[in-house]
Amino acid sequence: MATITKDILTPGPTVADTSTGLKATRYFAVDGLTGNGDAMLLNALRTAGIPQRGETHDAIPNIRVVSASAAYVPGFASAAIVTVNYESPNATEHPPSTTEAPQISTGSTVQTVETNRHLAPPGQVGPQIILTHTFTDTDTDGNETERIETQTGVISIDVPLTTLALSRLEPEDPESKSIDFTGTINQRDFRGDPQDVWLCTGIEGTSTDGGLTYDVTYNFARNPDTWSASIVFIDPATSLPVENPVLGESFRTLRVYPRTDFDQLNLGI
């Protein structure tokens, strides 16, 4: 089993503060290796305890392994020196941040919903869509009588749905934020709208540099009538919703999504 000596003094670790960010180099001695030639050096790089690409520095935050190399130790057939280089992620291109304002992409689409009510002002309940039809019944003696049947009509309509996508380069995996915020609604005012109007529909991160940085996108959807669900009292005699329901009694809106404080995402909008 290979053994590791961390941060050996020869040639010695280094740390530099450069115009493109912090850089550091560490050296590890690995003994007890198996294999021949390059295979042994690869085993040195993969030995448990040797920092791997994308891992953060033990003592210096926000710098990660960008490269590592292994070299033979003259006179020792099963030993190698591993050099591990750390840098600030993408410092020369676009330093990652969890606080700077992201790029914004927004637009509106429509989604199909069913309703049995006429249009009403926000916060109010529209009257039911009532359909009636007059039937003519004929009895066995040939007498005709009229019968009026009433039912509630249901229609499909397309309603606008505004979506918002916010993107930026970040230094951390957004998995924990995705778990905490996806499927929640805004606890505080968000983009000028009051509580419960915006739903976080997803937070996704993609890394193309082995975990050094993540392109993170925050997705939201807007419902000006809020994301609460409505429920209406059903008349047991007709199995239909009662006419002219009273808000708070026979008609209620219920919050079905948990609230979170979107300010914690530091989106700066």
C-alpha positions, 0 to 999 in steps of 0.5 A: 500500500502506497504511503504519502508524505504531504508538503515535503520541504524539498523543493518546498511548497509555494504561494503567489499572489498574481494579477490573475489571482492566487496560485500555489504549488504543493509537493507530495512524496509517494512511496510503495508504488506498484507498476512500471514506467508511466503506469507507476507515475499514474498510480502516484497521481491517483493515490488516495490522499493526493488532491485531484483536479478541481479539489480546493486547497486545504488552507487557502479558500477559493483556489483549486487544483488545475494540474498535477504531475508525477516524477521518479525519485532517483534511486527509489524504484517505487517512489515518486514526487507529485507536484500539485498546482492550484489557481483561482478559477478562470481568473484570467477570463471571468472571475466567478462570483456568487454576488455579482449581477447575472445575465438576464433572459426573460420572455413570455409564453402561454400555457393551457388551463381549464376554467368554469368561470368568467374573467374577473378582476385579480383577487375576485371570483368570476361567475360560473359559466352556466349552460342551459338547454330546453328539452321537449319530452313526449309522454305515452299519450303524445303530450309534450312538456318542456324540461330545462337542464342546467350545467356548468361549462368548462373551457380551455384557455391560453394564459400568459406565463412570464419566465426569467432565466438568470445566469452567471459564472460561480465558483461552487456547485449549486446543488445545495441551492437547487435543493433549497430553492427549487419549487419555492415562491418568493417570500419577499418582493422580487423584481417589483412584485409582491410575495408569492408571485414568482416560483423558482422552477429550477437551478442548474449548474454546468462545469466544463473545467472539472468542477473549478467553476460552474455556469449556473442558471436560475429559472423562475416563472411569474404568476400575477395571480400568485401560485396559490390553489383555489378550491370551491364548495361543491353543492352535494345536490348537484355535484357542481360548484355553488353559485356566487361563492363567498371568498374565505368561506365557500371559496378559498385560496391556499398556499401550496408552495413553501416560501423562501427568501430569494435575496439569499441567492444574491442575484442583485436584481 
